[in-house]
Amino acid sequence: MPDAVPDDVSVPVPVPAGYEISIDPARLDSALVHAWLSTDAYWAIGRSRAKQDRAIAGSLNFGVYEVPGAAQVGYARVVTDKADFAWLCDVYIVPGARGKGLGTALVAAVRDHLAPYRLRRIILATADAHDVYAKVGFEPLAKPESWMVLGAR
């Protein structure tokens, strides 16, 4: 079992033609990600740039890019201890690129990248994309009554 994130920044999952997924932090457009999330993602409306930058710095980040050209069209981040637990969050595909299977490919890339760690649990929360996550194996909590939260609900 690896002790660190694999060095390979490419993510070998089937991606719709004309796109690629990478975890290379040098490719990530942090300003663009902030603009998307803080203005168009219901869970992050109004998030400050400083908070978004801290979130990126403390997470494993995935970008979806057009090829050729390398314009970023999607993003996801994972908060993980790389041993037992991960939280998948901030999954976003730009409106013009939606409906092409990029969201499913992005979530599959996250799942496959985390697989070598043999995590006990990967969680996420969504108000409207249950079908996207179900396609790659996510299921509702078996015992939601066992979970608790501290903070905003």
N, C-alpha and C positions, 0 to 999 in steps of 0.2 A: 504494500500500500504506500503511495507516495506521501512524502512529508511536505511537499510544496506544490504549488500550481505547476502543471506540466509546462515545459519551456515552449512548446509549439503554440504559436499564437493563432494559427489557422484552426478552424473547427470543422472536422470532417463529417458533416452530416449533409444529406441531400438538401440543397437550397434551390429555389426556383431559378431558372436560367436568367443570367444578367445580374446576379447578386452573390455576395459572399458574406460570411460571418467571421469576425475576428475578435480576439481578446487583447490585441496589441494596444496598450494604453496610449501610444504615440498617435494612433489614428483617431482616437476619440475626440469629438468636437464638443467639449464641455459646455461652451456657451450655447450651442445649438440644442444640446440635451436639456439644459436649463430652460431655454425658451419653450421647447415643446412641453415639458412637464409643468412648468409654472403657469402656462396659459391655456393648455388644452387637455390635461390629464386630471380628471375629477379628483383624484386622490392627492394631487400635489399643487393644485391651483394656489398661486401666491407664494409658493416656496421661494425663499431668498436664494440668490446666487451663492452666497457664502455657505448656506446649509447644503445646497446641492453639491458644491465643490467638496465639502467634508464627506458627504455621502459617497461620492465617487472615490475619494481618496481611501475610504475605509472598506471598499467593496471590490469584488471581482466584477469587471464590466465587460459586456458583450456589445459589439456594434454590428449593425447590418449596413452593408455598403453596396452601391451600384458598381458594376464592372462593365466596361471600363469607366473611368471617371472618378471613382472612389467617393462619390457624394454619400454622406451618411443618411440613411432613411429609417433606421430603427435602433433601439437600445433596450438593454435589460441589465439589471445588476443583481448580484447575489451577495448577501451577508452570510458568512460561514466561518465556523471554527475548523473546517477541513478534517474533522474527526467524527462528528456525530450529527451535526445539525446544519441546515442552510435555510435561508429565507429568500425566496425569489421575489423581486419587487421591481417597480418602475419599468415594466414591460410596455414598450411603446413602438408603434409603427406609424410613420407619417400618413395622413389621410390618403394622399395620392398613390401610395404603395399598398394600401390595404386590399384584401380580397385576392391576393396572389399566393397565399400560403406562407408568407414571411413570418407571421406571428407564430404559427405552428413550428416552422423551421427553427426559429430563434429559441423557443422553449425546448425543443428537442436538442438543440446544441447545448443549452445549459444542462439539461439532464445528462447528456452523454459526457460532457466535460467533467461533471461531478461524479460520475459512476465509479471511477477508480478509487475514490475516497471511501466508498462503501458506507455512506452516511446512513444513519438510522432513519432520518426524516428530513424531507424538503417540504417546506410549507409555502403557501402564498394566500393572498386574499384577493378576491375579485367580485365586483358587483355585476359584471355583464359579459365575461368572457369564459364562462365555465366550459363551453364546448371546445375552445382552443386548447385548454389545459387537459381536458379529458382525452383528447386525441393522442397525447403523449404519456398517458398513464396516471395523471392526477385524479384523485377521488375526493368526495366530501369527507370530512373528519368522521371517523367511526364513532367517536364519543365526544361530540362537541361540548358536552356538559363537563368534561374533564379539563377544558382549557379555560384560562383566565387571562385578563388583560389589565395592565396598569397604564393609565393615560387616556388619550383621546379615543373615542369609540366611533 
